[in-house]
């Protein structure tokens, strides 16, 4: 299990789209406006696969599909695009989750990758 802490929620990060964009603190200011900025709390690698869980605080989500670059980018720059909908045209950096509802997000919240 790897844990991160939400450091910043961009002003345009949460909108009508069922998507959240994750980045670490190296994100550019332009992208930070649209992103959830997180900081790793440990050095364990993230190794998601179909059936893995991601917890946003006490909200539990299950991985239903995963792009081929998602784990690499999560480990290098804590970046992934989280889709809270069924996989259609799978994004290389996408992590598809259910339930298909965007979680409640706040600064200081812990994200756990199991």
DSSP file (Angstrom, degrees, kcal/mol; ACC not computed):
  #  RESIDUE AA STRUCTURE BP1 BP2  ACC     N-H-->O    O-->H-N    N-H-->O    O-->H-N    TCO  KAPPA ALPHA  PHI   PSI    X-CA   Y-CA   Z-CA
    1    1 A X              0   0    0      0, 0.0     2,-0.4     0, 0.0   113,-0.2   0.000 360.0 360.0 360.0 138.4    0.0    0.0    0.0
    2    2 A X  E     -A  113   0A   0    111,-1.9   111,-3.2    41,-0.1     2,-0.4  -0.968 360.0-157.8-121.0 139.1    1.2    3.5   -0.8
    3    3 A X  E     -A  112   0A   0     -2,-0.4    38,-3.2   109,-0.2    39,-0.7  -0.924   9.9-179.0-120.5 143.6   -0.3    6.6    0.7
    4    4 A X  E     -AB 111  40A   0    107,-2.7   107,-2.5    -2,-0.4     2,-0.4  -0.885  19.1-135.3-128.4 164.4   -0.3   10.2   -0.4
    5    5 A X  E     -AB 110  39A   0     34,-2.3    34,-2.0    -2,-0.3     2,-0.5  -0.981  22.4-120.2-121.6 135.3   -1.6   13.4    1.1
    6    6 A X  E     + B   0  38A   0    103,-2.9   102,-3.2    -2,-0.4    32,-0.3  -0.625  32.8 174.1 -74.8 120.9   -3.6   16.0   -0.8
    7    7 A X  E     +     0   0A   0     30,-3.2     2,-0.3    -2,-0.5    31,-0.2   0.723  63.8   7.6 -98.1 -28.9   -1.7   19.3   -0.7
    8    8 A X  E     - B   0  37A   0     29,-1.5    29,-2.6    98,-0.1     2,-0.5  -0.989  52.7-151.7-156.7 142.9   -3.8   21.4   -3.0
    9    9 A X  E     - B   0  36A   0     -2,-0.3    27,-0.2    27,-0.2    98,-0.1  -0.972  32.8-127.4-117.4 113.6   -7.1   21.2   -4.9
   10   10 A X    >   -     0   0    0     25,-2.9     3,-1.8    -2,-0.5     4,-0.5  -0.202  18.6-115.7 -60.8 150.3   -7.0   23.4   -8.0
   11   11 A X  T 3  S+     0   0    0      1,-0.3     3,-0.2     2,-0.1    23,-0.1   0.779 117.4  32.5 -58.5 -28.5   -9.8   25.9   -8.5
   12   12 A X  T 3  S+     0   0    0     21,-3.0    -1,-0.3     1,-0.1    22,-0.2   0.133  89.5 103.1-114.1  18.9  -10.9   24.1  -11.7
   13   13 A X  S <  S+     0   0    0     -3,-1.8     2,-0.5    20,-0.3     8,-0.2   0.806  80.4  47.7 -73.0 -29.7  -10.0   20.5  -10.6
   14   14 A X  S    S+     0   0    0     -4,-0.5     2,-0.2    -3,-0.2    -1,-0.2  -0.957  74.3 127.4-118.4 120.7  -13.6   19.5   -9.7
   15   15 A X  S    S-     0   0    0     -2,-0.5     4,-0.1     2,-0.5    -2,-0.0  -0.604  74.5 -57.4-146.3-154.7  -16.3   20.3  -12.2
   16   16 A X  S    S+     0   0    0     -2,-0.2     2,-0.2     2,-0.1    -2,-0.0   0.634 103.4  94.3 -75.5 -13.5  -19.1   18.5  -14.1
   17   17 A X  S    S-     0   0    0      2,-0.1     2,-1.9     1,-0.1    -2,-0.5  -0.582  81.3-127.7 -80.2 140.7  -16.8   16.0  -15.6
   18   18 A X  S    S+     0   0    0     -2,-0.2    66,-3.2    -4,-0.1     2,-0.3  -0.323  76.3 104.9 -82.9  57.7  -16.3   12.6  -13.8
   19   19 A X  E     -C   83   0A   0     -2,-1.9     2,-0.4    64,-0.2    -4,-0.3  -0.989  47.7-170.1-140.0 141.7  -12.5   13.1  -13.9
   20   20 A X  E     -C   82   0A   0     62,-2.1    62,-3.5    -2,-0.3     2,-0.5  -0.996  14.4-149.2-128.3 139.5   -9.8   14.0  -11.4
   21   21 A X  E     -C   81   0A   0     13,-0.4    15,-3.4    -2,-0.4     2,-0.4  -0.939  12.8-158.2-110.5 124.2   -6.2   14.7  -12.4
   22   22 A X  E     +Cd  80  36A   0     58,-3.0    58,-1.1    -2,-0.5     2,-0.3  -0.811  19.5 158.2-102.6 141.9   -3.4   13.9  -10.0
   23   23 A X  E     - d   0  37A   0     13,-2.0    15,-3.0    -2,-0.4    55,-0.2  -0.959  34.6-117.8-147.8 163.1    0.1   15.4   -9.9
   24   24 A X    >   -     0   0    0     53,-1.6     3,-1.6    -2,-0.3    15,-0.2  -0.284  51.9 -80.7 -89.6-172.2    2.9   15.8   -7.4
   25   25 A X  T 3  S+     0   0    0     13,-0.4    14,-0.1     1,-0.3    12,-0.1   0.498 120.3  75.6 -73.8  -2.3    4.2   19.2   -6.3
   26   26 A X  T 3   +     0   0    0     51,-0.1    -1,-0.3     2,-0.0    11,-0.0   0.453  69.3 125.0 -84.1   0.2    6.3   19.6   -9.5
   27   27 A X    <   -     0   0    0     -3,-1.6     2,-0.1     1,-0.1    -4,-0.0  -0.242  68.7-109.1 -60.0 144.8    3.2   20.4  -11.5
   28   28 A X     >  -     0   0    0      1,-0.1     4,-2.6     4,-0.0     5,-0.2  -0.391  26.5-113.1 -71.0 154.4    3.2   23.7  -13.4
   29   29 A X  H  > S+     0   0    0      1,-0.2     4,-1.1     2,-0.2    -1,-0.1   0.858 117.2  55.3 -56.8 -35.6    0.9   26.5  -12.1
   30   30 A X  H  4 S+     0   0    0      1,-0.2     3,-0.3     2,-0.2     4,-0.3   0.925 113.4  39.5 -64.1 -44.8   -1.2   26.2  -15.2
   31   31 A X  H >4 S+     0   0    0      1,-0.2     3,-1.5     2,-0.2     4,-0.3   0.819 105.4  67.3 -73.9 -30.6   -1.8   22.5  -14.7
   32   32 A X  H >< S+     0   0    0     -4,-2.6     3,-1.3     1,-0.3    -1,-0.2   0.824  90.2  64.6 -60.2 -30.8   -2.2   22.9  -10.9
   33   33 A X  T 3< S+     0   0    0     -4,-1.1   -21,-3.0    -3,-0.3   -20,-0.3   0.795 111.6  35.7 -60.2 -27.5   -5.4   24.9  -11.5
   34   34 A X  T <  S+     0   0    0     -3,-1.5   -13,-0.4    -4,-0.3     2,-0.3   0.259 112.3  79.4-107.9   8.7   -7.0   21.7  -13.0
   35   35 A X  S <  S-     0   0    0     -3,-1.3   -25,-2.9    -4,-0.3     2,-0.6  -0.746  71.2-127.0-125.1 162.3   -5.3   19.2  -10.7
   36   36 A X  E     -Bd   9  22A   0    -15,-3.4   -13,-2.0    -2,-0.3     2,-0.5  -0.957  35.6-148.1 -99.6 115.9   -5.3   17.5   -7.3
   37   37 A X  E     -Bd   8  23A   0    -29,-2.6   -30,-3.2    -2,-0.6   -29,-1.5  -0.776  22.1-179.3 -93.4 125.9   -1.7   18.0   -6.0
   38   38 A X  E     -B    6   0A   0    -15,-3.0     2,-0.4    -2,-0.5   -13,-0.4  -0.857  20.9-149.4-126.3 158.3   -0.5   15.2   -3.8
   39   39 A X  E     -B    5   0A   0    -34,-2.0   -34,-2.3    -2,-0.3     2,-0.1  -0.996  26.7-119.0-127.3 129.0    2.7   14.3   -1.9
   40   40 A X  E     -B    4   0A   0     -2,-0.4   -36,-0.3   -36,-0.2     3,-0.1  -0.425  15.7-160.9 -65.7 138.6    3.8   10.7   -1.3
   41   41 A X  S    S+     0   0    0    -38,-3.2     2,-0.3    -2,-0.1   -37,-0.2   0.548  74.4  16.2 -96.3 -11.7    4.0    9.8    2.4
   42   42 A X  S    S-     0   0    0    -39,-0.7    -1,-0.0     2,-0.2   -40,-0.0  -0.896  76.3-112.8-149.5 177.5    6.2    6.8    1.8
   43   43 A X        +     0   0    0     -2,-0.3     2,-0.2    -3,-0.1   -41,-0.1   0.244  66.6 128.4-104.0  12.6    8.5    5.4   -0.8
   44   44 A X        -     0   0    0    -43,-0.1    -2,-0.2   -41,-0.1     2,-0.1  -0.469  63.5-114.3 -66.8 136.8    6.5    2.2   -1.6
   45   45 A X        -     0   0    0     -2,-0.2     2,-0.5     1,-0.1    -1,-0.1  -0.413  22.2-120.8 -70.6 149.7    5.9    1.9   -5.4
   46   46 A X        +     0   0    0     25,-0.2     2,-0.2    -2,-0.1    29,-0.2  -0.818  33.2 175.9 -89.0 125.7    2.3    2.2   -6.7
   47   47 A X        +     0   0    0     -2,-0.5     2,-0.1    66,-0.1    -1,-0.0  -0.596   8.7 177.5-133.3  70.4    1.4   -1.0   -8.5
   48   48 A X        +     0   0    0     -2,-0.2     2,-0.3     4,-0.1    23,-0.1  -0.402   3.8 165.9 -74.6 151.2   -2.3   -0.8   -9.5
   49   49 A X    >   -     0   0    0     -2,-0.1     3,-2.7    16,-0.0    14,-0.3  -0.938  52.1 -63.8-150.4 168.9   -4.1   -3.5  -11.5
   50   50 A X  T 3  S+     0   0    0     -2,-0.3    14,-0.2     1,-0.3     3,-0.1  -0.400 127.3  29.5 -57.8 129.5   -7.7   -4.3  -12.3
   51   51 A X  T 3  S+     0   0    0     12,-2.6    -1,-0.3     1,-0.4    13,-0.1   0.185  90.9 127.9 100.1 -15.0   -9.3   -5.1   -8.9
   52   52 A X    <   -     0   0    0     -3,-2.7    11,-2.8    11,-0.1    -1,-0.4  -0.219  52.8-128.9 -65.2 164.4   -7.0   -2.8   -6.9
   53   53 A X  E     -E   62   0A   0      9,-0.2    61,-3.0    -3,-0.1     2,-0.4  -0.894  15.2-163.7-116.9 148.7   -8.5   -0.2   -4.6
   54   54 A X  E     -EF  61 113A   0      7,-2.2     7,-2.1    -2,-0.4     2,-0.5  -0.997  12.8-158.3-125.8 126.7   -8.0    3.5   -4.1
   55   55 A X  E     -EF  60 112A   0     57,-2.7    57,-2.4    -2,-0.4     2,-0.7  -0.912  10.3-165.1-107.8 129.1   -9.3    5.1   -0.9
   56   56 A X  E >  S-EF  59 111A   0      3,-2.7     3,-2.1    -2,-0.5     2,-0.4  -0.899  75.6 -55.7-106.7  96.2  -10.0    8.8   -0.7
   57   57 A X  T 3  S-     0   0    0     53,-2.8    55,-0.1    -2,-0.7    48,-0.0  -0.576 122.8 -20.8  61.6-121.6  -10.2    9.1    3.1
   58   58 A X  T 3  S+     0   0    0     -2,-0.4     2,-0.6    -3,-0.1    -1,-0.3   0.276 114.6 107.0-100.3  10.8  -12.9    6.5    3.9
   59   59 A X  E <   -E   56   0A   0     -3,-2.1    -3,-2.7    45,-0.1     2,-0.4  -0.810  59.5-152.6 -91.4 122.6  -14.3    6.5    0.4
   60   60 A X  E     +E   55   0A   0     -2,-0.6     2,-0.3    -5,-0.2    -5,-0.2  -0.830  15.4 179.7-107.0 130.9  -13.4    3.2   -1.4
   61   61 A X  E     -E   54   0A   0     -7,-2.1    -7,-2.2    -2,-0.4     2,-0.4  -0.934  17.0-140.6-126.6 150.1  -13.1    2.9   -5.2
   62   62 A X  E     -EG  53  98A   0     36,-3.1    36,-1.8    -2,-0.3     2,-0.5  -0.918  19.4-121.6-114.4 137.1  -12.2   -0.2   -7.3
   63   63 A X  E     + G   0  97A   0    -11,-2.8   -12,-2.6    -2,-0.4    34,-0.2  -0.636  31.4 171.8 -77.1 123.5  -10.0   -0.1  -10.4
   64   64 A X  E     +     0   0A   0     32,-3.2     2,-0.3    -2,-0.5    33,-0.2   0.640  68.5   4.1-105.3 -21.1  -11.9   -1.4  -13.5
   65   65 A X  E     - G   0  96A   0     31,-1.0    31,-2.5   -16,-0.1    -1,-0.4  -0.973  62.9-158.4-160.0 158.6   -9.3   -0.6  -16.2
   66   66 A X  E     - G   0  95A   0     -2,-0.3    29,-0.2    29,-0.2   -16,-0.1  -0.986  17.7-126.5-149.0 128.3   -5.9    0.9  -16.3
   67   67 A X    >   -     0   0    0     27,-3.3     3,-1.2    -2,-0.4     4,-0.4  -0.379  32.1-112.9 -71.1 155.7   -3.8    2.6  -19.0
   68   68 A X  T 3  S+     0   0    0      1,-0.3     4,-0.2     2,-0.1    25,-0.1   0.664 114.5  42.5 -68.6 -16.6   -0.4    1.2  -19.8
   69   69 A X  T 3> S+     0   0    0     23,-2.8     4,-2.7    22,-0.1     5,-0.3   0.447  86.3  96.9-104.0  -2.2    1.5    4.2  -18.5
   70   70 A X  H <> S+     0   0    0     -3,-1.2     4,-2.5    22,-0.8     5,-0.2   0.921  86.4  41.6 -58.9 -51.6   -0.6    4.8  -15.3
   71   71 A X  H  > S+     0   0    0     -4,-0.4     4,-2.2     2,-0.2   -25,-0.2   0.919 115.2  51.3 -64.2 -43.0    1.7    3.1  -12.8
   72   72 A X  H  > S+     0   0    0     -4,-0.2     4,-2.0     1,-0.2    -2,-0.2   0.940 114.2  43.0 -58.4 -48.8    4.9    4.4  -14.3
   73   73 A X  H  X S+     0   0    0     -4,-2.7     4,-2.6     1,-0.2     6,-1.7   0.864 111.1  54.9 -70.1 -35.3    3.6    8.0  -14.2
   74   74 A X  H  X S+     0   0    0     -4,-2.5     4,-0.9     4,-0.3    -1,-0.2   0.899 113.4  43.1 -61.5 -38.8    2.1    7.6  -10.7
   75   75 A X  H  < S+     0   0    0     -4,-2.2    -2,-0.2    -5,-0.2    -1,-0.2   0.823 119.9  41.1 -77.4 -31.3    5.5    6.5   -9.5
   76   76 A X  H  < S-     0   0    0     -4,-2.0    -2,-0.2    -5,-0.2    -3,-0.2   0.920 141.6  -2.5 -84.3 -46.4    7.6    9.1  -11.4
   77   77 A X  H  < S-     0   0    0     -4,-2.6   -53,-1.6    -5,-0.2    -3,-0.2   0.142  92.0-111.6-135.2  19.4    5.5   12.3  -10.9
   78   78 A X  S  < S+     0   0    0     -4,-0.9     2,-0.4    -5,-0.4    -4,-0.3   0.810  70.2 148.7  54.0  33.1    2.4   11.1   -9.0
   79   79 A X        +     0   0    0     -6,-1.7     2,-0.3   -56,-0.1   -56,-0.2  -0.847   8.4 133.3-107.8 132.5    0.4   11.7  -12.2
   80   80 A X  E     -C   22   0A   0    -58,-1.1   -58,-3.0    -2,-0.4     2,-0.6  -0.948  47.2-124.0-160.4 157.0   -2.7    9.9  -13.4
   81   81 A X  E     -Ch  21  94A   0     12,-2.0    14,-2.5    -2,-0.3     2,-0.6  -0.947  27.0-151.6-104.7 118.3   -6.1   10.8  -14.8
   82   82 A X  E     -Ch  20  95A   0    -62,-3.5   -62,-2.1    -2,-0.6     2,-0.5  -0.811   8.5-162.7 -94.3 122.3   -8.8    9.2  -12.7
   83   83 A X  E     -Ch  19  96A   0     12,-3.0    14,-3.2    -2,-0.6     2,-0.7  -0.919  12.5-161.6-107.8 123.8  -12.0    8.4  -14.6
   84   84 A X  S    S+     0   0    0    -66,-3.2     2,-0.3    -2,-0.5    18,-0.1  -0.456  70.7  68.1 -99.8  58.1  -15.2    7.8  -12.6
   85   85 A X  S    S-     0   0    0     -2,-0.7    12,-0.2    16,-0.1    -2,-0.1  -0.949  96.1 -67.9-162.2 168.4  -16.9    6.1  -15.6
   86   86 A X        -     0   0    0     -2,-0.3     2,-0.4     1,-0.1    -2,-0.1  -0.324  57.9 -99.4 -66.8 149.0  -16.6    3.0  -17.7
   87   87 A X        +     0   0    0      1,-0.2    -1,-0.1     9,-0.1     3,-0.1  -0.552  53.5 155.0 -70.8 125.3  -13.5    2.6  -19.9
   88   88 A X  S    S+     0   0    0     -2,-0.4     2,-1.0     1,-0.2    -1,-0.2   0.620  76.9   7.4-111.6 -85.0  -14.3    3.6  -23.5
   89   89 A X  S    S-     0   0    0      0, 0.0    -1,-0.2     0, 0.0     0, 0.0  -0.841  95.3-129.8 -99.5  94.5  -11.2    4.7  -25.4
   90   90 A X        -     0   0    0     -2,-1.0     2,-0.3    -3,-0.1    -3,-0.0  -0.181  13.9-135.2 -56.9 125.3   -8.7    3.8  -22.7
   91   91 A X    >   -     0   0    0      1,-0.1     3,-1.6   -10,-0.1   -21,-0.2  -0.587  13.0-128.8 -77.7 139.9   -6.3    6.6  -21.9
   92   92 A X  T 3  S+     0   0    0      1,-0.3   -23,-2.8    -2,-0.3   -22,-0.8   0.816 112.3  34.5 -58.5 -31.0   -2.6    5.6  -21.6
   93   93 A X  T 3  S+     0   0    0    -24,-0.2   -12,-2.0   -25,-0.1    -1,-0.3   0.211  97.6 122.4-107.6  13.0   -2.5    7.4  -18.3
   94   94 A X  E <   - h   0  81A   0     -3,-1.6   -27,-3.3   -14,-0.2     2,-0.5  -0.510  42.5-166.7 -86.4 144.7   -6.0    6.6  -17.2
   95   95 A X  E     -Gh  66  82A   0    -14,-2.5   -12,-3.0   -29,-0.2     2,-0.5  -0.989  16.7-152.9-123.3 117.9   -7.2    4.8  -14.1
   96   96 A X  E     -Gh  65  83A   0    -31,-2.5   -32,-3.2    -2,-0.5   -31,-1.0  -0.807  19.3-174.3 -99.6 128.8  -10.9    3.9  -14.4
   97   97 A X  E     -G   63   0A   0    -14,-3.2     2,-0.3    -2,-0.5   -34,-0.2  -0.859  11.7-117.6-127.4 152.3  -12.8    3.6  -11.1
   98   98 A X  E    S+G   62   0A   0    -36,-1.8   -36,-3.1    -2,-0.3     2,-0.2  -0.984  83.1  59.2-132.2 148.7  -16.2    2.6   -9.7
   99   99 A X  S    S-     0   0    0     -2,-0.3     2,-1.7   -38,-0.2    -2,-0.1   0.428  84.4-130.0 -68.7 161.8  -18.5    3.6   -8.3
  100  100 A X  S    S+     0   0    0     -2,-0.2     2,-0.4     2,-0.1   -16,-0.1  -0.340  75.0 102.4 -86.8  55.8  -19.0    6.2  -11.0
  101  101 A X  S    S-     0   0    0     -2,-1.7     2,-0.2   -16,-0.1   -16,-0.1  -0.996  76.6-117.1-138.6 129.3  -19.2    9.1   -8.6
  102  102 A X        -     0   0    0     -2,-0.4    -2,-0.1   -18,-0.1     3,-0.1  -0.485  38.3-121.1 -66.6 131.7  -16.4   11.6   -8.0
  103  103 A X        -     0   0    0     -2,-0.2     2,-0.4     1,-0.1    -1,-0.1  -0.259  26.7 -97.1 -70.3 160.7  -15.3   11.4   -4.3
  104  104 A X        -     0   0    0    -48,-0.1     2,-0.4     2,-0.0   -45,-0.1  -0.680  49.1-164.4 -73.9 130.0  -15.4   14.3   -2.0
  105  105 A X        +     0   0    0     -2,-0.4     2,-0.3    -3,-0.1   -96,-0.0  -0.930  15.8 165.6-123.6 140.6  -11.9   15.8   -1.9
  106  106 A X    >   -     0   0    0     -2,-0.4     3,-1.9   -98,-0.1  -100,-0.2  -0.992  43.9 -88.3-151.7 154.1  -10.2   18.2    0.5
  107  107 A X  T 3  S+     0   0    0     -2,-0.3  -100,-0.2     1,-0.3     3,-0.1  -0.350 113.7  28.3 -59.9 137.3   -6.7   19.4    1.4
  108  108 A X  T 3  S+     0   0    0   -102,-3.2    -1,-0.3     1,-0.3  -101,-0.1   0.218  88.0 135.0  92.9 -12.8   -5.1   17.1    4.0
  109  109 A X    <   -     0   0    0     -3,-1.9  -103,-2.9  -103,-0.1     2,-0.4  -0.375  53.0-127.0 -67.2 146.0   -7.1   14.0    2.9
  110  110 A X  E     -A    5   0A   0   -105,-0.2   -53,-2.8    -3,-0.1     2,-0.5  -0.791  14.8-157.2 -95.3 137.5   -5.1   10.8    2.5
  111  111 A X  E     -AF   4  56A   0   -107,-2.5  -107,-2.7    -2,-0.4     2,-0.5  -0.972   9.6-162.2-111.6 127.7   -5.2    8.8   -0.7
  112  112 A X  E     -AF   3  55A   0    -57,-2.4   -57,-2.7    -2,-0.5     2,-0.6  -0.942   6.6-158.2-113.4 129.6   -4.3    5.1   -0.3
  113  113 A X  E      AF   2  54A   0   -111,-3.2  -111,-1.9    -2,-0.5   -59,-0.2  -0.926 360.0 360.0-106.6 111.8   -3.4    2.9   -3.3
  114  114 A X              0   0    0    -61,-3.0   -60,-0.2    -2,-0.6    -1,-0.1   0.378 360.0 360.0-114.8 360.0   -3.9   -0.8   -2.4
